[in-house]
Amino acid sequence: MSLNKVMLIGNVGRDPEFKSTANGTALVNMPIATTEKWKDKQGMQQEKTEWHRVVFLRRLADIAGKYLKKGSQIYVEGEMHTKQWERDGQKHYSTEIIASELEILANKAP
């Protein structure tokens, strides 16, 4: 048995860029930031932000492109995928989340 499921609550890092694949499928890529906050042993506030590449396809791409903007807080569910390619003899990797669920929690005022 195995499971590939990612759940994030975070903020959109930039306005969506709406694109289409070669076969015409709607596509939106966007970075989502999740931030962890805590107090260290000295009582000082600490913060760590992780950036996640999220890909929305088809209907979710339409929704993301229309309703999301930088700063929007969203809930995303999806699967993690890793791409691999070679350039100048070096292997490169990129990990992204292919979204299957999207819920808008809060939108920044225009």
N, CA, C and O atoms as a printed pandas DataFrame, in Angstrom:
     atom_number atom_name residue_name chain_id  residue_number  x_coord  y_coord  z_coord
0              1         N          MET        A               1    0.844   -1.170    0.000
1              2        CA          MET        A               1    0.000    0.000    0.000
2              3         C          MET        A               1    0.890    1.235    0.000
3              4         O          MET        A               1    1.946    1.240    0.632
4              5         N          SER        A               2    0.472    2.274   -0.701
5              6        CA          SER        A               2    1.208    3.533   -0.682
6              7         C          SER        A               2    0.223    4.686   -0.828
7              8         O          SER        A               2   -0.925    4.493   -1.227
8              9         N          LEU        A               3    0.682    5.871   -0.502
9             10        CA          LEU        A               3   -0.164    7.063   -0.556
10            11         C          LEU        A               3    0.694    8.255   -0.931
11            12         O          LEU        A               3    1.747    8.474   -0.334
12            13         N          ASN        A               4    0.258    9.023   -1.907
13            14        CA          ASN        A               4    0.936   10.249   -2.314
14            15         C          ASN        A               4   -0.086   11.367   -2.190
15            16         O          ASN        A               4   -0.835   11.633   -3.131
16            17         N          LYS        A               5   -0.122   12.025   -1.035
17            18        CA          LYS        A               5   -1.108   13.072   -0.781
18            19         C          LYS        A               5   -0.451   14.200   -0.006
19            20         O          LYS        A               5    0.223   13.975    0.999
20            21         N          VAL        A               6   -0.660   15.415   -0.491
21            22        CA          VAL        A               6   -0.125   16.609    0.143
22            23         C          VAL        A               6   -1.295   17.520    0.483
23            24         O          VAL        A               6   -2.197   17.708   -0.333
24            25         N          MET        A               7   -1.282   18.087    1.686
25            26        CA          MET        A               7   -2.289   19.066    2.095
26            27         C          MET        A               7   -1.550   20.297    2.611
27            28         O          MET        A               7   -0.695   20.199    3.491
28            29         N          LEU        A               8   -1.891   21.452    2.052
29            30        CA          LEU        A               8   -1.244   22.706    2.441
30            31         C          LEU        A               8   -2.280   23.770    2.746
31            32         O          LEU        A               8   -3.318   23.851    2.089
32            33         N          ILE        A               9   -1.992   24.581    3.744
33            34        CA          ILE        A               9   -2.701   25.844    3.949
34            35         C          ILE        A               9   -1.607   26.895    3.910
35            36         O          ILE        A               9   -0.685   26.876    4.726
36            37         N          GLY        A              10   -1.714   27.808    2.962
37            38        CA          GLY        A              10   -0.667   28.803    2.816
38            39         C          GLY        A              10   -1.149   29.990    1.999
39            40         O          GLY        A              10   -2.331   30.123    1.684
40            41         N          ASN        A              11   -0.197   30.840    1.671
41            42        CA          ASN        A              11   -0.498   32.072    0.936
42            43         C          ASN        A              11    0.133   32.043   -0.446
43            44         O          ASN        A              11    1.263   31.588   -0.626
44            45         N          VAL        A              12   -0.623   32.539   -1.418
45            46        CA          VAL        A              12   -0.157   32.618   -2.794
46            47         C          VAL        A              12    0.997   33.621   -2.860
47            48         O          VAL        A              12    0.894   34.734   -2.344
48            49         N          GLY        A              13    2.094   33.215   -3.498
49            50        CA          GLY        A              13    3.293   34.037   -3.538
50            51         C          GLY        A              13    3.345   35.066   -4.658
51            52         O          GLY        A              13    4.107   36.028   -4.570
52            53         N          ARG        A              14    2.548   34.883   -5.714
53            54        CA          ARG        A              14    2.474   35.861   -6.804
54            55         C          ARG        A              14    1.162   35.648   -7.550
55            56         O          ARG        A              14    0.533   34.595   -7.438
56            57         N          ASP        A              15    0.764   36.644   -8.300
57            58        CA          ASP        A              15   -0.465   36.528   -9.075
58            59         C          ASP        A              15   -0.341   35.348  -10.042
59            60         O          ASP        A              15    0.735   35.102  -10.587
60            61         N          PRO        A              16   -1.435   34.622  -10.256
61            62        CA          PRO        A              16   -1.395   33.451  -11.137
62            63         C          PRO        A              16   -1.032   33.815  -12.573
63            64         O          PRO        A              16   -1.394   34.882  -13.070
64            65         N          GLU        A              17   -0.314   32.912  -13.227
65            66        CA          GLU        A              17   -0.001   33.036  -14.653
66            67         C          GLU        A              17   -0.760   31.940  -15.376
67            68         O          GLU        A              17   -0.428   30.763  -15.238
68            69         N          PHE        A              18   -1.761   32.304  -16.134
69            70        CA          PHE        A              18   -2.605   31.352  -16.845
70            71         C          PHE        A              18   -1.927   30.971  -18.147
71            72         O          PHE        A              18   -1.515   31.841  -18.914
72            73         N          LYS        A              19   -1.808   29.664  -18.403
73            74        CA          LYS        A              19   -1.190   29.153  -19.626
74            75         C          LYS        A              19   -2.027   27.999  -20.155
75            76         O          LYS        A              19   -2.984   27.567  -19.512
76            77         N          SER        A              20   -1.663   27.510  -21.314
77            78        CA          SER        A              20   -2.271   26.305  -21.873
78            79         C          SER        A              20   -1.162   25.349  -22.277
79            80         O          SER        A              20   -0.101   25.775  -22.734
80            81         N          THR        A              21   -1.411   24.052  -22.108
81            82        CA          THR        A              21   -0.449   23.055  -22.561
82            83         C          THR        A              21   -0.557   22.927  -24.080
83            84         O          THR        A              21   -1.430   23.540  -24.694
84            85         N          ALA        A              22    0.319   22.141  -24.683
85            86        CA          ALA        A              22    0.318   21.949  -26.134
86            87         C          ALA        A              22   -1.016   21.382  -26.636
87            88         O          ALA        A              22   -1.430   21.664  -27.760
88            89         N          ASN        A              23   -1.681   20.585  -25.799
89            90        CA          ASN        A              23   -2.973   20.013  -26.218
90            91         C          ASN        A              23   -4.170   20.862  -25.776
91            92         O          ASN        A              23   -5.316   20.432  -25.903
92            93         N          GLY        A              24   -3.903   22.078  -25.252
93            94        CA          GLY        A              24   -4.979   23.005  -24.919
94            95         C          GLY        A              24   -5.509   22.940  -23.500
95            96         O          GLY        A              24   -6.492   23.612  -23.184
96            97         N          THR        A              25   -4.888   22.152  -22.634
97            98        CA          THR        A              25   -5.325   22.049  -21.239
98            99         C          THR        A              25   -4.940   23.313  -20.479
99           100         O          THR        A              25   -3.793   23.756  -20.542
100          101         N          ALA        A              26   -5.910   23.897  -19.755
101          102        CA          ALA        A              26   -5.645   25.083  -18.939
102          103         C          ALA        A              26   -4.676   24.721  -17.819
103          104         O          ALA        A              26   -4.769   23.646  -17.226
104          105         N          LEU        A              27   -3.732   25.641  -17.535
105          106        CA          LEU        A              27   -2.674   25.390  -16.569
106          107         C          LEU        A              27   -2.322   26.682  -15.836
107          108         O          LEU        A              27   -2.164   27.730  -16.462
108          109         N          VAL        A              28   -2.200   26.607  -14.518
109          110        CA          VAL        A              28   -1.708   27.722  -13.711
110          111         C          VAL        A              28   -0.648   27.172  -12.762
111          112         O          VAL        A              28   -0.900   26.220  -12.024
112          113         N          ASN        A              29    0.543   27.779  -12.787
113          114        CA          ASN        A              29    1.617   27.487  -11.825
114          115         C          ASN        A              29    1.678   28.630  -10.838
115          116         O          ASN        A              29    1.552   29.794  -11.220
116          117         N          MET        A              30    1.870   28.307   -9.568
117          118        CA          MET        A              30    2.074   29.388   -8.604
118          119         C          MET        A              30    2.787   28.881   -7.364
119          120         O          MET        A              30    2.618   27.729   -6.963
120          121         N          PRO        A              31    3.578   29.743   -6.768
121          122        CA          PRO        A              31    4.231   29.367   -5.513
122          123         C          PRO        A              31    3.276   29.617   -4.340
123          124         O          PRO        A              31    2.567   30.622   -4.297
124          125         N          ILE        A              32    3.279   28.680   -3.399
125          126        CA          ILE        A              32    2.496   28.813   -2.182
126          127         C          ILE        A              32    3.472   28.789   -1.009
127          128         O          ILE        A              32    4.340   27.919   -0.935
128          129         N          ALA        A              33    3.328   29.742   -0.095
129          130        CA          ALA        A              33    4.200   29.828    1.071
130          131         C          ALA        A              33    3.471   29.298    2.305
131          132         O          ALA        A              33    2.329   29.670    2.578
132          133         N          THR        A              34    4.152   28.428    3.038
133          134        CA          THR        A              34    3.669   28.005    4.350
134          135         C          THR        A              34    4.698   28.480    5.363
135          136         O          THR        A              34    5.901   28.325    5.158
136          137         N          THR        A              35    4.220   29.054    6.448
137          138        CA          THR        A              35    5.120   29.650    7.427
138          139         C          THR        A              35    4.896   29.045    8.803
139          140         O          THR        A              35    3.765   28.962    9.282
140          141         N          GLU        A              36    5.981   28.625    9.427
141          142        CA          GLU        A              36    5.959   28.086   10.779
142          143         C          GLU        A              36    6.528   29.158   11.708
143          144         O          GLU        A              36    7.569   29.745   11.414
144          145         N          LYS        A              37    5.850   29.413   12.826
145          146        CA          LYS        A              37    6.326   30.404   13.802
146          147         C          LYS        A              37    6.443   29.740   15.168
147          148         O          LYS        A              37    5.598   28.928   15.545
148          149         N          TRP        A              38    7.497   30.087   15.910
149          150        CA          TRP        A              38    7.716   29.542   17.240
150          151         C          TRP        A              38    8.620   30.475   18.021
151          152         O          TRP        A              38    9.234   31.384   17.461
152          153         N          LYS        A              39    8.692   30.238   19.330
153          154        CA          LYS        A              39    9.623   30.981   20.178
154          155         C          LYS        A              39   10.782   30.061   20.524
155          156         O          LYS        A              39   10.585   28.905   20.899
156          157         N          ASP        A              40   12.002   30.594   20.392
157          158        CA          ASP        A              40   13.183   29.796   20.711
158          159         C          ASP        A              40   13.404   29.764   22.224
159          160         O          ASP        A              40   12.601   30.304   22.985
160          161         N          LYS        A              41   14.490   29.132   22.653
161          162        CA          LYS        A              41   14.771   28.971   24.088
162          163         C          LYS        A              41   14.947   30.304   24.805
163          164         O          LYS        A              41   14.712   30.403   26.009
164          165         N          GLN        A              42   15.363   31.331   24.060
165          166        CA          GLN        A              42   15.542   32.659   24.651
166          167         C          GLN        A              42   14.251   33.475   24.610
167          168         O          GLN        A              42   14.230   34.625   25.048
168          169         N          GLY        A              43   13.186   32.893   24.093
169          170        CA          GLY        A              43   11.896   33.585   24.032
170          171         C          GLY        A              43   11.742   34.492   22.822
171          172         O          GLY        A              43   10.780   35.256   22.733
172          173         N          MET        A              44   12.687   34.412   21.891
173          174        CA          MET        A              44   12.626   35.239   20.691
174          175         C          MET        A              44   11.731   34.565   19.646
175          176         O          MET        A              44   11.781   33.350   19.456
176          177         N          GLN        A              45   10.925   35.370   18.985
177          178        CA          GLN        A              45   10.042   34.857   17.934
178          179         C          GLN        A              45   10.878   34.441   16.722
179          180         O          GLN        A              45   11.703   35.213   16.235
180          181         N          GLN        A              46   10.659   33.224   16.245
181          182        CA          GLN        A              46   11.346   32.710   15.071
182          183         C          GLN        A              46   10.307   32.383   13.998
183          184         O          GLN        A              46    9.135   32.151   14.294
184          185         N          GLU        A              47   10.760   32.371   12.762
185          186        CA          GLU        A              47    9.851   32.118   11.652
186          187         C          GLU        A              47   10.610   31.423   10.527
187          188         O          GLU        A              47   11.751   31.773   10.222
188          189         N          LYS        A              48    9.960   30.432    9.913
189          190        CA          LYS        A              48   10.560   29.734    8.778
190          191         C          LYS        A              48    9.489   29.560    7.711
191          192         O          LYS        A              48    8.408   29.038    7.982
192          193         N          THR        A              49    9.799   30.002    6.493
193          194        CA          THR        A              49    8.861   29.894    5.377
194          195         C          THR        A              49    9.365   28.871    4.374
195          196         O          THR        A              49   10.527   28.893    3.970
196          197         N          GLU        A              50    8.469   27.973    3.980
197          198        CA          GLU        A              50    8.750   26.991    2.927
198          199         C          GLU        A              50    7.937   27.390    1.702
199          200         O          GLU        A              50    6.775   27.776    1.822
200          201         N          TRP        A              51    8.550   27.295    0.524
201          202        CA          TRP        A              51    7.861   27.596   -0.729
202          203         C          TRP        A              51    7.566   26.306   -1.468
203          204         O          TRP        A              51    8.429   25.434   -1.579
204          205         N          HIS        A              52    6.350   26.185   -1.974
205          206        CA          HIS        A              52    5.893   24.994   -2.672
206          207         C          HIS        A              52    5.410   25.394   -4.067
207          208         O          HIS        A              52    4.659   26.357   -4.219
208          209         N          ARG        A              53    5.844   24.654   -5.070
209          210        CA          ARG        A              53    5.368   24.871   -6.448
210          211         C          ARG        A              53    4.080   24.085   -6.614
211          212         O          ARG        A              53    4.067   22.865   -6.451
212          213         N          VAL        A              54    2.992   24.784   -6.938
213          214        CA          VAL        A              54    1.695   24.128   -7.104
214          215         C          VAL        A              54    1.213   24.346   -8.537
215          216         O          VAL        A              54    1.300   25.448   -9.078
216          217         N          VAL        A              55    0.702   23.272   -9.137
217          218        CA          VAL        A              55    0.180   23.310  -10.500
218          219         C          VAL        A              55   -1.311   23.006  -10.445
219          220         O          VAL        A              55   -1.732   21.993   -9.886
220          221         N          PHE        A              56   -2.104   23.900  -11.036
221          222        CA          PHE        A              56   -3.544   23.708  -11.157
222          223         C          PHE        A              56   -3.850   23.433  -12.619
223          224         O          PHE        A              56   -3.350   24.128  -13.503
224          225         N          LEU        A              57   -4.668   22.423  -12.876
225          226        CA          LEU        A              57   -5.025   22.050  -14.243
226          227         C          LEU        A              57   -6.522   22.168  -14.457
227          228         O          LEU        A              57   -7.307   22.112  -13.510
228          229         N          ARG        A              58   -6.907   22.334  -15.715
229          230        CA          ARG        A              58   -8.300   22.344  -16.169
230          231         C          ARG        A              58   -9.168   23.308  -15.364
231          232         O          ARG        A              58   -8.884   24.505  -15.309
232          233         N          ARG        A              59  -10.219   22.792  -14.744
233          234        CA          ARG        A              59  -11.182   23.646  -14.027
234          235         C          ARG        A              59  -10.525   24.383  -12.854
235          236         O          ARG        A              59  -10.814   25.556  -12.616
236          237         N          LEU        A              60   -9.643   23.693  -12.125
237          238        CA          LEU        A              60   -8.956   24.356  -11.013
238          239         C          LEU        A              60   -8.064   25.488  -11.516
239          240         O          LEU        A              60   -7.897   26.493  -10.824
240          241         N          ALA        A              61   -7.488   25.341  -12.709
241          242        CA          ALA        A              61   -6.681   26.414  -13.300
242          243         C          ALA        A              61   -7.565   27.619  -13.613
243          244         O          ALA        A              61   -7.172   28.762  -13.379
244          245         N          ASP        A              62   -8.751   27.361  -14.138
245          246        CA          ASP        A              62   -9.681   28.457  -14.421
246          247         C          ASP        A              62  -10.040   29.211  -13.143
247          248         O          ASP        A              62  -10.047   30.442  -13.120
248          249         N          ILE        A              63  -10.337   28.468  -12.089
249          250        CA          ILE        A              63  -10.705   29.088  -10.806
250          251         C          ILE        A              63   -9.524   29.863  -10.230
251          252         O          ILE        A              63   -9.674   31.013   -9.818
252          253         N          ALA        A              64   -8.353   29.235  -10.202
253          254        CA          ALA        A              64   -7.159   29.891   -9.659
254          255         C          ALA        A              64   -6.833   31.160  -10.436
255          256         O          ALA        A              64   -6.533   32.196   -9.843
256          257         N          GLY        A              65   -6.893   31.081  -11.764
257          258        CA          GLY        A              65   -6.586   32.244  -12.597
258          259         C          GLY        A              65   -7.569   33.377  -12.404
259          260         O          GLY        A              65   -7.199   34.546  -12.508
260          261         N          LYS        A              66   -8.812   33.046  -12.126
261          262        CA          LYS        A              66   -9.854   34.059  -11.997
262          263         C          LYS        A              66   -9.943   34.670  -10.594
263          264         O          LYS        A              66  -10.165   35.874  -10.460
264          265         N          TYR        A              67   -9.774   33.856   -9.556
265          266        CA          TYR        A              67  -10.067   34.316   -8.195
266          267         C          TYR        A              67   -8.877   34.510   -7.276
267          268         O          TYR        A              67   -9.008   35.181   -6.252
268          269         N          LEU        A              68   -7.718   33.948   -7.603
269          270        CA          LEU        A              68   -6.576   34.072   -6.697
270          271         C          LEU        A              68   -5.664   35.216   -7.097
271          272         O          LEU        A              68   -5.563   35.580   -8.268
272          273         N          LYS        A              69   -5.006   35.770   -6.097
273          274        CA          LYS        A              69   -4.007   36.804   -6.318
274          275         C          LYS        A              69   -2.960   36.700   -5.220
275          276         O          LYS        A              69   -3.156   36.003   -4.225
276          277         N          LYS        A              70   -1.871   37.384   -5.405
277          278        CA          LYS        A              70   -0.796   37.357   -4.426
278          279         C          LYS        A              70   -1.366   37.687   -3.044
279          280         O          LYS        A              70   -2.078   38.676   -2.869
280          281         N          GLY        A              71   -1.040   36.843   -2.080
281          282        CA          GLY        A              71   -1.502   37.060   -0.711
282          283         C          GLY        A              71   -2.737   36.261   -0.334
283          284         O          GLY        A              71   -3.033   36.122    0.853
284          285         N          SER        A              72   -3.475   35.726   -1.321
285          286        CA          SER        A              72   -4.657   34.927   -1.005
286          287         C          SER        A              72   -4.258   33.730   -0.148
287          288         O          SER        A              72   -3.243   33.082   -0.405
288          289         N          GLN        A              73   -5.068   33.442    0.876
289          290        CA          GLN        A              73   -4.822   32.249    1.689
290          291         C          GLN        A              73   -5.689   31.122    1.145
291          292         O          GLN        A              73   -6.895   31.284    0.956
292          293         N          ILE        A              74   -5.052   29.968    0.895
293          294        CA          ILE        A              74   -5.782   28.868    0.278
294          295         C          ILE        A              74   -5.449   27.539    0.965
295          296         O          ILE        A              74   -4.426   27.392    1.634
296          297         N          TYR        A              75   -6.349   26.592    0.772
297          298        CA          TYR        A              75   -6.130   25.198    1.144
298          299         C          TYR        A              75   -6.003   24.426   -0.165
299          300         O          TYR        A              75   -6.846   24.552   -1.053
300          301         N          VAL        A              76   -4.953   23.631   -0.277
301          302        CA          VAL        A              76   -4.698   22.849   -1.484
302          303         C          VAL        A              76   -4.446   21.396   -1.090
303          304         O          VAL        A              76   -3.733   21.113   -0.127
304          305         N          GLU        A              77   -5.039   20.492   -1.846
305          306        CA          GLU        A              77   -4.745   19.067   -1.730
306          307         C          GLU        A              77   -4.253   18.599   -3.080
307          308         O          GLU        A              77   -4.714   19.073   -4.118
308          309         N          GLY        A              78   -3.319   17.670   -3.066
309          310        CA          GLY        A              78   -2.831   17.143   -4.333
310          311         C          GLY        A              78   -1.790   16.071   -4.143
311          312         O          GLY        A              78   -1.615   15.533   -3.050
312          313         N          GLU        A              79   -1.093   15.766   -5.242
313          314        CA          GLU        A              79   -0.034   14.759   -5.251
314          315         C          GLU        A              79    1.302   15.412   -5.561
315          316         O          GLU        A              79    1.376   16.357   -6.346
316          317         N          MET        A              80    2.352   14.903   -4.941
317          318        CA          MET        A              80    3.698   15.402   -5.194
318          319         C          MET        A              80    4.289   14.668   -6.390
319          320         O          MET        A              80    4.235   13.441   -6.470
320          321         N          HIS        A              81    4.851   15.432   -7.314
321          322        CA          HIS        A              81    5.508   14.873   -8.504
322          323         C          HIS        A              81    6.887   15.499   -8.631
323          324         O          HIS        A              81    7.073   16.682   -8.346
324          325         N          THR        A              82    7.846   14.698   -9.060
325          326        CA          THR        A              82    9.206   15.190   -9.289
326          327         C          THR        A              82    9.537   15.049  -10.763
327          328         O          THR        A              82    9.376   13.981  -11.353
328          329         N          LYS        A              83   10.000   16.142  -11.346
329          330        CA          LYS        A              83   10.452   16.131  -12.740
330          331         C          LYS        A              83   11.972   16.031  -12.747
331          332         O          LYS        A              83   12.640   16.531  -11.842
332          333         N          GLN        A              84   12.503   15.393  -13.758
333          334        CA          GLN        A              84   13.947   15.290  -13.922
334          335         C          GLN        A              84   14.302   15.648  -15.353
335          336         O          GLN        A              84   13.626   15.216  -16.287
336          337         N          TRP        A              85   15.354   16.431  -15.535
337          338        CA          TRP        A              85   15.843   16.742  -16.863
338          339         C          TRP        A              85   17.345   16.942  -16.789
339          340         O          TRP        A              85   17.920   17.107  -15.713
340          341         N          GLU        A              86   17.965   16.923  -17.957
341          342        CA          GLU        A              86   19.408   17.071  -18.026
342          343         C          GLU        A              86   19.750   18.284  -18.879
343          344         O          GLU        A              86   19.194   18.481  -19.959
344          345         N          ARG        A              87   20.673   19.090  -18.373
345          346        CA          ARG        A              87   21.144   20.257  -19.112
346          347         C          ARG        A              87   22.646   20.363  -18.910
347          348         O          ARG        A              87   23.138   20.323  -17.783
348          349         N          ASP        A              88   23.358   20.498  -20.002
349          350        CA          ASP        A              88   24.823   20.602  -19.970
350          351         C          ASP        A              88   25.454   19.445  -19.192
351          352         O          ASP        A              88   26.440   19.629  -18.478
352          353         N          GLY        A              89   24.872   18.250  -19.340
353          354        CA          GLY        A              89   25.422   17.074  -18.693
354          355         C          GLY        A              89   25.086   16.932  -17.216
355          356         O          GLY        A              89   25.512   15.970  -16.578
356          357         N          GLN        A              90   24.328   17.877  -16.661
357          358        CA          GLN        A              90   23.956   17.809  -15.244
358          359         C          GLN        A              90   22.474   17.502  -15.099
359          360         O          GLN        A              90   21.633   18.049  -15.812
360          361         N          LYS        A              91   22.176   16.613  -14.158
361          362        CA          LYS        A              91   20.776   16.303  -13.882
362          363         C          LYS        A              91   20.183   17.369  -12.978
363          364         O          LYS        A              91   20.822   17.825  -12.030
364          365         N          HIS        A              92   18.947   17.762  -13.286
365          366        CA          HIS        A              92   18.215   18.740  -12.484
366          367         C          HIS        A              92   16.886   18.119  -12.075
367          368         O          HIS        A              92   16.318   17.298  -12.795
368          369         N          TYR        A              93   16.407   18.521  -10.921
369          370        CA          TYR        A              93   15.151   18.001  -10.402
370          371         C          TYR        A              93   14.273   19.155   -9.946
371          372         O          TYR        A              93   14.763   20.192   -9.500
372          373         N          SER        A              94   12.979   18.956  -10.064
373          374        CA          SER        A              94   12.012   19.941   -9.596
374          375         C          SER        A              94   10.828   19.177   -9.017
375          376         O          SER        A              94   10.311   18.254   -9.647
376          377         N          THR        A              95   10.406   19.555   -7.834
377          378        CA          THR        A              95    9.271   18.909   -7.194
378          379         C          THR        A              95    8.110   19.884   -7.172
379          380         O          THR        A              95    8.274   21.051   -6.814
380          381         N          GLU        A              96    6.938   19.402   -7.555
381          382        CA          GLU        A              96    5.750   20.243   -7.570
382          383         C          GLU        A              96    4.552   19.442   -7.084
383          384         O          GLU        A              96    4.575   18.211   -7.052
384          385         N          ILE        A              97    3.527   20.153   -6.716
385          386        CA          ILE        A              97    2.288   19.540   -6.257
386          387         C          ILE        A              97    1.248   19.753   -7.343
387          388         O          ILE        A              97    0.978   20.886   -7.742
388          389         N          ILE        A              98    0.666   18.659   -7.822
389          390        CA          ILE        A              98   -0.416   18.737   -8.795
390          391         C          ILE        A              98   -1.713   18.754   -7.994
391          392         O          ILE        A              98   -2.090   17.752   -7.388
392          393         N          ALA        A              99   -2.386   19.892   -7.996
393          394        CA          ALA        A              99   -3.563   20.084   -7.147
394          395         C          ALA        A              99   -4.762   19.299   -7.649
395          396         O          ALA        A              99   -5.013   19.211   -8.851
396          397         N          SER        A             100   -5.499   18.730   -6.698
397          398        CA          SER        A             100   -6.757   18.061   -7.008
398          399         C          SER        A             100   -7.928   18.731   -6.283
399          400         O          SER        A             100   -9.088   18.520   -6.638
400          401         N          GLU        A             101   -7.618   19.532   -5.277
401          402        CA          GLU        A             101   -8.629   20.266   -4.502
402          403         C          GLU        A             101   -8.102   21.670   -4.242
403          404         O          GLU        A             101   -6.903   21.868   -4.046
404          405         N          LEU        A             102   -9.005   22.637   -4.242
405          406        CA          LEU        A             102   -8.656   24.026   -3.941
406          407         C          LEU        A             102   -9.796   24.649   -3.175
407          408         O          LEU        A             102  -10.955   24.562   -3.581
408          409         N          GLU        A             103   -9.461   25.280   -2.058
409          410        CA          GLU        A             103  -10.445   26.050   -1.302
410          411         C          GLU        A             103   -9.829   27.401   -0.977
411          412         O          GLU        A             103   -8.732   27.476   -0.425
412          413         N          ILE        A             104  -10.535   28.459   -1.320
413          414        CA          ILE        A             104  -10.059   29.811   -1.030
414          415         C          ILE        A             104  -10.499   30.148    0.384
415          416         O          ILE        A             104  -11.695   30.155    0.674
416          417         N          LEU        A             105   -9.551   30.428    1.263
417          418        CA          LEU        A             105   -9.853   30.711    2.657
418          419         C          LEU        A             105  -10.004   32.217    2.898
419          420         O          LEU        A             105  -10.884   32.644    3.645
420          421         N          ALA        A             106   -9.151   33.007    2.268
421          422        CA          ALA        A             106   -9.225   34.462    2.408
422          423         C          ALA        A             106   -8.546   35.097    1.206
423          424         O          ALA        A             106   -7.476   34.659    0.782
424          425         N          ASN        A             107   -9.168   36.125    0.665
425          426        CA          ASN        A             107   -8.583   36.864   -0.451
426          427         C          ASN        A             107   -8.158   38.227    0.060
427          428         O          ASN        A             107   -8.882   38.865    0.824
428          429         N          LYS        A             108   -6.999   38.666   -0.358
429          430        CA          LYS        A             108   -6.531   40.004   -0.039
430          431         C          LYS        A             108   -7.418   41.022   -0.726
431          432         O          LYS        A             108   -7.830   40.812   -1.867
432          433         N          ALA        A             109   -7.716   42.113   -0.057
433          434        CA          ALA        A             109   -8.541   43.162   -0.673
434          435         C          ALA        A             109   -7.811   43.751   -1.870
435          436         O          ALA        A             109   -6.593   43.917   -1.821
436          437         N          PRO        A             110   -8.545   44.080   -2.971
437          438        CA          PRO        A             110   -7.892   44.619   -4.168
438          439         C          PRO        A             110   -7.255   45.971   -3.933
439          440         O          PRO        A             110   -6.669   46.545   -4.851
